[in-house]
Amino acid sequence: MNKGVIFRAYPNKAQQELINKTLGCSRLVYNKGLAFRNEKYAKGEKTGYNQTSAMLTSMKKEEKYAFLNEVDSIALQQALRDLENAFVRFFEKKAKHPVFKSKHHYQLSYRTLNQKNSIRIEGNRIRLPKIGFLKIKQSVEVGHINNVTVRRTATGKYFVVLNVDFEPEKKEECNSFTGIDVGIKSFYTDSNGNVVNNPKYLEKSQEKLRREQRKLSRKKKNSKNKQKQRKRVARVHEKIVNQRNDFIHKITTKLVNE
């Protein structure tokens, strides 16, 4: 089976620049592909991944897009595959029409494939195409790596999300059953009478979040101070998300194990 594993990454300055450039190039290719498909659709012409891939090849030959050759070519192709999947979901009425990606989005990422062992972990580092060996904080051992998503958060942190092969361990069968009622005041109550309180992380951080957002609203537009304050606000949101995810993970693991 496959599963996702996420590790914190610590790129140096040169690696950060290359990762950021790859993120920008992937976003550009995605937006160019979307504009290309919209234009063809308006003319009544059908387009797909093959046509956008040919468009990317032509772009790389143009002088103004020569910088596309400096980044991982697989990542650019994956951006077009993501666009293709977005249109498939749209035509199946499972999602809205794809929209253009903004460079101001709170979180950016790109995906690259493991071809001929181009991605591998050695010690406390992972090798990525074009990036080289990137220092990571590895928490668990992993199997064969299928692909890697490199992610940059709104707070400027970097993560690598690995899609890996693994052999699941079968748990002992249990004949007992538990009913769960998810609530508002309490997080849930089960049929055995156990009550888990709602931690309400957002409410506990509301005052700090309000204070940081007020500071952000007073900063001059497009100033460095505004960029710094935007990161401070993002850190508060990030902490709330981490607290929620940690709580959910511990609760669900406990339920499954018991």
Buried (B, 14 or more C-beta within 10 A) or exposed (E): EEEEBEBEBBBEEEBBEBBBBBBBBBBBBBBBBBEBBEEBEEEEEEBBBEBBBEBBEEBBEEEEBEEBEEBBBBBBBBBBBBBBEBBEEEEEEEEEEBEEBEEEEEEBBBBBBBEEEBBEBEEEBBBBBBBBBBBBEBEEEBEEBEBBBBBBBBBEBBBBBBBBEBEEEEEEEEEEEEEEEEEEEEBBBEEEEEEBEBEEBBEEBEEBBEEBEEBBEEBEEEEEEBEEBBBBBBBBBBBBEEBEEEBEEEEEEEEEEE
